[in-house]
């Protein structure tokens, strides 16, 4: 068995519901799959001595899970005062409207279509609830509306799908764009270097205790995949599906459709930078 400390980001291992930092508690949704790993991590965030909490990503429309999130807060003597979304994919956001009914909360998100209430989220916003400070970090790339949330007091960042606790994430083309994703990863790396962020609280998979190592691994992985895709095109692989079969041959075939989204994003990036021909079958 591989030592977790030797893996990128130093994952804690088994994904479980419960406290992850002084301010963040995970409630694991029962929706495991190849794409969602162990399931969606719904984060309950609050100051230790406050009776108010924020929920990040209520998760899928699963009544039992949504009620478990409420019950977890109540057991801790807290009332949920706000719901926020890292992005709009159903495994993170589908349950938000029902959760708002259960809790009487607003839902804040970057995408206006996902909001319940007048307030959205954007660069420079700081969420303050019950003494909690949570800073909004725009991180487009996985999707156009992806956000992360920086918890300075815990030296932690909630990353949604921008950085996962295991494996790497998909650039969900055409909504997701590789250039934006690379810039978002650099922004997260700056948080680890300049702001002392040490811990990644991901949307899926285990908590990572080496945030800088995780982000640097992601950047290196993206650079390697991009070089592989460029080489594949040079060697005559002409369509995204052909490139996937060649470059992602070591990946479970059930993940190839998702890998094709990333390949399309990589091909678009390479065309934009003049590294492969524009037009033809390379779309």
Secondary structure as UniProt FT lines:
FT   HELIX           4..6
FT   TURN            8..9
FT   STRAND          18..19
FT   STRAND          24..28
FT   TURN            34..36
FT   STRAND          40..45
FT   TURN            48..49
FT   STRAND          52..56
FT   HELIX           63..75
FT   TURN            76..77
FT   STRAND          79..84
FT   HELIX           90..93
FT   TURN            94..95
FT   HELIX           96..103
FT   STRAND          107..108
FT   HELIX           112..114
FT   TURN            123..124
FT   STRAND          126..129
FT   TURN            130..131
FT   STRAND          132..138
FT   TURN            140..141
FT   TURN            144..145
FT   STRAND          147..151
FT   HELIX           152..154
FT   STRAND          156..160
FT   TURN            173..175
FT   HELIX           178..194
FT   STRAND          199..202
FT   HELIX           211..234
FT   TURN            235..236
FT   HELIX           240..247
FT   TURN            248..250
FT   HELIX           253..255
FT   HELIX           256..272
FT   TURN            273..274
FT   TURN            280..281
//
